[in-house]
């Protein structure tokens, strides 16, 4: 049986808060808490694809210190880049 959408969101929310580095945990954990419920299945696919990237590299993309490869430069990455965790 395939994973339900709610179970997938719950798993991704947990994964977002325990990525491996504090900075990425704060950014992705906050983003997940605020926005995962609004993402459709295709966006969840793109988000999960981003979570497969090692933390230092992903953080550089999120912070704009390094451009993301075209494969990862998606609407979801731009949402994360525009997310303000303390707002």
matplotlib code that plots the C-alpha trace (Angstrom):
import matplotlib.pyplot as plt

x = [0.0, 1.4, 2.0, -0.9, -0.4, -0.8, 1.8, 4.2, 3.9, 4.5, 7.6, 8.9, 8.3, 10.3, 13.1, 13.2, 13.9, 16.7, 18.8, 22.2, 23.1, 21.5, 21.1, 19.4, 17.2, 16.0, 15.3, 13.7, 12.0, 10.3, 9.4, 7.9, 5.8, 4.4, 4.1, 4.1, 0.3, -0.1, 2.2, 0.6, 2.0, 4.3, 5.7, 6.2, 8.2, 10.4, 10.8, 11.7, 14.2, 15.9, 16.1, 18.3, 21.1, 23.8, 23.2, 26.2, 25.4, 21.7, 22.3, 24.4, 21.5, 18.9, 21.1, 21.9, 25.6, 25.7, 23.3, 21.3, 21.6, 18.7, 17.3, 16.9, 16.0, 12.3, 9.3, 9.8, 13.5, 12.4, 9.7, 12.4, 14.7, 12.0, 10.9, 11.7, 11.8, 11.3, 8.6]
y = [0.0, 3.4, 6.2, 8.5, 12.2, 13.1, 10.4, 11.7, 15.3, 14.1, 12.2, 15.2, 17.5, 15.3, 15.0, 18.7, 19.4, 16.8, 17.3, 17.3, 21.0, 23.5, 26.2, 23.9, 22.4, 25.8, 26.9, 23.7, 22.8, 26.2, 26.1, 22.6, 23.6, 26.6, 25.4, 21.6, 21.4, 23.7, 21.9, 19.6, 16.2, 17.4, 20.1, 17.5, 15.4, 18.5, 19.2, 15.6, 15.7, 18.8, 16.9, 14.3, 17.0, 17.2, 20.0, 22.3, 22.4, 22.8, 25.6, 27.4, 27.2, 28.4, 31.3, 32.3, 31.8, 29.3, 28.8, 25.6, 23.3, 23.6, 20.3, 21.7, 25.3, 24.9, 26.8, 25.0, 26.0, 29.6, 29.3, 28.1, 30.9, 33.5, 32.0, 34.0, 31.6, 34.3, 36.3]
z = [0.0, -0.9, 1.7, 2.3, 1.6, 5.3, 6.3, 3.6, 4.8, 8.4, 7.3, 5.3, 8.2, 10.5, 7.9, 7.4, 11.1, 11.3, 8.2, 9.9, 10.2, 12.5, 9.9, 7.5, 10.2, 11.2, 7.6, 6.3, 9.6, 9.7, 6.0, 6.4, 9.4, 7.6, 4.0, 3.6, 4.0, 1.1, -1.4, -4.0, -4.7, -7.5, -5.3, -2.5, -5.1, -5.8, -2.1, -1.3, -4.2, -2.5, 0.8, -0.9, -1.4, 1.2, 3.7, 3.0, -0.7, -0.2, 2.3, -0.3, -2.8, -0.2, 0.9, -2.6, -2.2, -5.0, -7.9, -7.9, -11.0, -13.3, -12.1, -8.6, -9.5, -9.0, -7.6, -4.3, -4.0, -4.7, -2.0, 0.5, -0.5, 0.1, 3.4, 6.5, 9.5, 12.1, 10.3]

ax = plt.figure().add_subplot(projection="3d")
ax.plot(x, y, z, "-o")
ax.set_aspect("equal")
plt.show()
